[in-house]
Amino acid sequence: MSEIRDVTIRTVKGTDIKALIDIDAKLLGQARPEFWRMKLELLEHRPPIASLVAETDGKVVGYITGDASGWEFGIPNTVAWFDTIGVDPAYQNRGIANKLLQEMVANLKKVGVTTIYTDVNWRDWDLVKFLDKVGFSRGDMINLELKV
């Protein structure tokens, strides 16, 4: 498929919730309205530079959400992360995720961020390949878990 050229990247708005829930449900096989209500509520209290949607023909077709560090866990404010990315399956492999990530990176650079982290399931090969392609590599931090 060819890249979609008429994509607008903009800040997430509360009115995007239905589109976010719909895209997420297509990707995960289940709707998570409470997750998105909580996420949008949290985003209202954070700078909007790292939570974006992609629109084409007036329709939201993708999203990315993240934030810059506020020194949580002693992490300096030059660090940011993204935690959620998704593109409607009908629009995948057409450059939208890359455009979302590029815009997020540009926004974060403007506020002094020099490093962006994310977590990924090691077996999510499509996401691992995408992140490798756009320049992510294994970082110095490690993911630890405690099963309870």
Secondary structure as the mmCIF struct_conf table of DSSP 4:
data_model
#
loop_
_struct_conf.conf_type_id
_struct_conf.id
_struct_conf.beg_label_comp_id
_struct_conf.beg_label_asym_id
_struct_conf.beg_label_seq_id
_struct_conf.end_label_comp_id
_struct_conf.end_label_asym_id
_struct_conf.end_label_seq_id
HELX_LH_PP_P HELX_LH_PP_P1 SER A 2 ILE A 4
BEND BEND1 ARG A 5 ARG A 5
STRN STRN1 THR A 8 THR A 11
HELX_RH_3T_P HELX_RH_3T_P1 GLY A 14 ASP A 16
HELX_RH_AL_P HELX_RH_AL_P1 ILE A 17 LEU A 28
BEND BEND2 GLY A 29 GLN A 30
HELX_RH_AL_P HELX_RH_AL_P2 PRO A 33 LEU A 43
TURN_TY1_P TURN_TY1_P1 GLU A 44 HIS A 45
BEND BEND3 ARG A 46 ARG A 46
HELX_RH_3T_P HELX_RH_3T_P2 PRO A 48 ALA A 50
STRN STRN2 LEU A 52 THR A 56
TURN_TY1_P TURN_TY1_P2 ASP A 57 GLY A 58
STRN STRN3 LYS A 59 ALA A 68
BEND BEND4 TRP A 71 TRP A 71
HELX_RH_3T_P HELX_RH_3T_P3 GLU A 72 GLY A 74
TURN_TY1_P TURN_TY1_P3 ASN A 77 THR A 78
STRN STRN4 VAL A 79 VAL A 87
HELX_RH_3T_P HELX_RH_3T_P4 PRO A 89 TYR A 91
TURN_TY1_P TURN_TY1_P4 GLN A 92 ASN A 93
BEND BEND5 ARG A 94 GLY A 95
HELX_RH_AL_P HELX_RH_AL_P3 ILE A 96 LYS A 110
TURN_TY1_P TURN_TY1_P5 VAL A 111 GLY A 112
STRN STRN5 THR A 115 TYR A 117
TURN_TY1_P TURN_TY1_P6 TRP A 122 ARG A 123
HELX_RH_AL_P HELX_RH_AL_P4 TRP A 125 LYS A 133
TURN_TY1_P TURN_TY1_P7 VAL A 134 GLY A 135
BEND BEND6 ASP A 140 ASP A 140
#
